[in-house]
Amino acid sequence: MPEYEAEIPDRRYFRKPRTPPRTHHLGIVAFGGAFWQRHLLFRDYLRAHPDIAKQYAELKWAIAAKYGEDRVAYTNAKTEFIRAIEARARAARAR
């Protein structure tokens, strides 16, 4: 979706069809880039801490119920949690 390239320059975003209901949603990032590394760090931390993964899942369910189809609000509502976990993961990796 070229219209998102300025907003999300570190990845490419595809969806099909262009109007709802959508059947496909694909995001692509550069292998080894900062975006890639940050997401793997988050994923690996959740895998190593099932209690935190459960909290994240519960948060996602709650905000999905609250914001429905408002993808921006949904994303914004989980950002603080994600950033906190990324900070923990970086600190744990530095030890």
Helices and strands as residue ranges (DSSP letters): G 2-4, E 11-16, E 24-29, H 34-48, H 50-67, H 71-94
